[in-house]
Amino acid sequence: MSLGKVARSLVKPARGVVWSSASALNRSYGAVAEARAVLDSELDGIRAAGTWKAERVITSKQGPHINVDGSRSSILNFCANNYLGLSSHPEVVQAGIDALKSYGAGLSSVRFICGTQDLHKNLEQKLAEFHEREDCILYASCFDANAGLFEVLLGPDDAVLSDELNHASIIDGIRLCRAKRLRYKHMDLSDLENKLKESQSSRMRLVVTDGVFSMDGDVAPLTGICDLAEQYGAMVFIDECHATGFLGPRGRGTDELLGVMDRVHIVNSTLGKALGGAAGGYTVGPKPLIDLLRQRSRPYLFSNSLPPPVVGCAMRAVELLLASSEISQSMTAKTMRFRNKMTQAGFTIAGSAHPICPVMLGDARLASLMADDMLKLGVYVIGFSFPVVPKGKARIRVQISAAHTNEDIDHCVDSFIQTGRQHGVIS
């Protein structure tokens, strides 16, 4: 064979490989283009519906007064979960700095490998003491705590009975378990009883509810729930993210507020709201349950340990609340001041006596426009719409903080009145 023929025989397969690769690349680009078109269509639909969630940029620390990118002056913040104003409390911040210096930025590991410090164990002990439970386990978030509980506790012979408006993290956590799932109507004790009767053949039954429902600010009827649970031999679980630290005489939460601390068996809550506002969640309950979660709870086993500065901040926040209930007790009067003034002005406020004060508007676009106009008046609030709340139930969710002054609250109300009249919500 001549040298030319040999060369041509070698070139042909190479060309085939090139063309094959080019064809595969074109198909890949085509798939990406098709996916992009689908995504762009979804995004256009969100914008058209008026439910687009823009993220405003804050250029200061969290607090009742903040700086917002694009605004020249300080803005009143009425939509943070910073219920007790501890996110920027000097002692809480200093505790985080001290922990950073002593324990470093992070553990680079999960808890059971080499990610447990005495700092973590001390915080777990204090949280168990705070809630008056046997033991506690920390998670990266309360979403993780809810994701990690039900799969470990409940099996195919068990049943879980969940309020239909429970938080998304509870819903997702329940989906992971193999128990029989029954959903009862929102805070409807009669329907809960029917579901308890329906599930009587189950080995274990767990009634699951938010202590406070974050979108509406309404408090679960825990006394009635506990009565039914005891009557039908079920356990009770509550998610206390929007109650821990400020509900009840000592700020212990919904179960203390309603006098059922010894009747609620498992509590999940967060460090990311009233308890310093950084990050982290936890479960408190019977020690055998906590021990089992340490062995089998996937979000705990496969997530890095909470960073020491976060733990330090939360520790100091809990210590402040264990030492005094003065901060939490200041919430009630401020909450009722806002609710009463807004109701007198003609607004509809959902919930009752909770710092979450949803100003009900109905229309998603209206809620977004009013929130933008409120920012121009120096008040930071956000419109909530589908899928965060049901369609037709759009609102601006105002959240009162212990750090707000009466003057802050009155300015917020006056801004709502001006904006509400502008948009025809009130006369």
DAHUJO-V191379 format. One line per field, one symbol per residue. ss: DSSP state (a for helix, b for strand, c for the rest). psi: psi as a letter, one per 40 degrees, with the letter a starting at -180 (. if undefined). burial: I if it has 9 or more other ideal C-beta (glycine too) atoms within 8 Angstrom, else O. A space follows every 50 residues. Layout:
BEGIN
ss=???
psi=???
burial=???
END
This chain:
BEGIN
ss=ccaaaaaaaaaaaaaaaaaaaaaaaaaaaaaaaaaaaaaaaaaaaaaacc cccccccbccccccbbcbccccccbbbccccccccaaacaaaaaaaaaaa aaaccccccbaaaaaccaaaaaaaaaaaaaacccbbbbbccaaaaaaaaa aaacccccbbbbbccccaaaaaaaaccccbbbbbccccaaaaaaaaaacc ccccbbbbbbcbbccccbbccaaaaaaaaaaaccbbbbbccccccccccc cccaaaaccccccccbbbbbccccccccccbbbbbcaaaaaaaaaacaaa accbcccaaaaaaaaaaaaaaaaccaaaacaaaaaaaaaaaaaaacccbc cccccbbbbbbbcaaaaaaaaaaaaaccbbccbbcccccccccbbbbbbc cccccaaaaaaaaaaaaaaaaaccccc
psi=hiddddddddddddddddddddddddddddddddddddddddddddddee ehgihihhfiiiadhihhhehdiihhhfeifgdefedfhddddddddddd ddeidiefiidecfehidddddddddddddefidiihiididdddddedd dddhaeeiihhhhefiiddddddddeieihhhhiihfhdddddddddded eidihhhhiidhhddefihigddddddddddefiihhihfdfdhdeiide edaddddeffdeehdhhiaieecdfdeciiiihiaidddddddddehddd deiiihhddddddddddddddddiedddeeddddddddddddddeeihhi ahfidhghhhddhdddddddddddddefhhihhhihediihefiihhhhi ideiidddddddddddddddddeedi.
burial=OOOOOIOOOOOOOOOOOOOOOOOOOOOOOOOOOOOOOOOOOOOOOIOOII IOOOOOOIOOOIIIOIIIOOIOOOIIIIIIIIIIIIIIIOOIIIIIIIII OOIOOOIOIIIOOOIOIOIIIIIIIIIIOIIOIOIIIIIIIIIIIIIIII IIIIOOOIIIIIIOOIIOIIIIIIOOIOIIOIOIOOOOIOIIIIIIOOIO OIOIIIIIIIIIIIIIIIIIOIIOIIOIIOOIOIIIIIIIIIIIIIIIOO IIIIIIIIOIIOIIOIIIIIIIIIIIIIOIIIIIIIOOIIIIIIOOIIII IOIIIIIIIIIIIIIIIIIIIOOOIOIIOIIOOIIIIIIOIIIOIOIOII IOOIIIIIIIIOOIOIIIIIIOIIIOIIIIIOIIIIOOIOOOOIIIIIII IIOIOOOIIIIIIOIIIIIIIOIOIOO
END
